[in-house]
Every structure is written in structure tokens, then in C-alpha cells.
């Protein structure tokens, strides 16, 4: 938990840092630290979303070290927020299932709506910055057939998509291998 707060505090762009702090209010943060990242496929356990997000941040950070033209603040903010909508999409008190809101909207639309709403409260939040951040969350599943409304079109979006895939698939296959032993 303190690791995610530490990452938020490392964001140099004060508008993105402020947005993250507004989104990660106490009530949402409490839910965020418990929710699984998925119902069955990957990180499907209490705290799975936090673990998945921290893995993706580390992968994205490494890519920023290798490719200095990547906007680190934008990419890390997108990594932190990409699955945040799952706090409203999944219920986990009595087993893992989708909420009504989750079934009707899905986690991508939920976080996109939240970003839109919270950006309005921040004075002079640049439209292009908001659009680029929204593009990251809207395209993070990579393909239209995987429920992304758009495909990745920026370097940051492509890195986020591949980091998400690497984290999710490694965890899912690790679980499958362990269950075979």
C-alpha cells in the first residue's frame, strides 16, 4: 500500500499527481487494496489488483529507462489507473463475481468516466493530457475484440498494453503450472 503511495508521490507532473490523489481517496483506496485483478484468469485473489498494478509499474519504469522519449509520468499514471475501475466492477465479499455496474459498464468505462469527472475538478487540467491518459486506459487491453474501445496508438499505450499482458499472462500461467504440480 505504501509502495503505491510512494509511486504516486514520484509523479513529477503536479496535475497528474493531484488527479491520482483525488481518485485514490480513502474509501476507494481501501477497496483498491483488497479487490482481485480478475474473477478467475489472473491475480484472482484478494489484493491481486494491487500486486498486478505494482508489477506493471515496474515493467513500465524499466521501459522508460530504456526509451527516454516515453513520457514516464503519463505512462505510470496510466499504469496505476488502468484497472482501477475493477473496484466497482468486481465484488469480492462472498466469492468473486461481477457487480451489476460491472456487467453493464465494465472496468474500462468506469475508470474513463471517473478520470473525466475528477479532471473537471482540477484547475487548468490540459485537454491533451487528459486525452492521452484516457487513451491509455481505453486501449490497455490492446484489441477491440478484447474489449478495448480503441487500439493503442501512442508509445505509452503500446508499452502499457504489453506490460499488462506480461503481468497477467505470467501470473495466470504460473498459477496453471503450480496447480499441475
ABEGO torsion letter per residue (X at the ends): XAAAAAAAAABABAAAAAAAAAABBAAAAAAAAABBABAAABGBBBGAAAAAAAAAAAAAAAAAAABAABBAAAAAAAAAAAAAAAAAABBAABEBBBBAAAAAAEAAAAAAAAAAAAAAABBGBBAAAAAAAAAAAAAAAGBAAAGBABBBABAAAAAAAAAAAAAAAAAAAAAAAAAAX
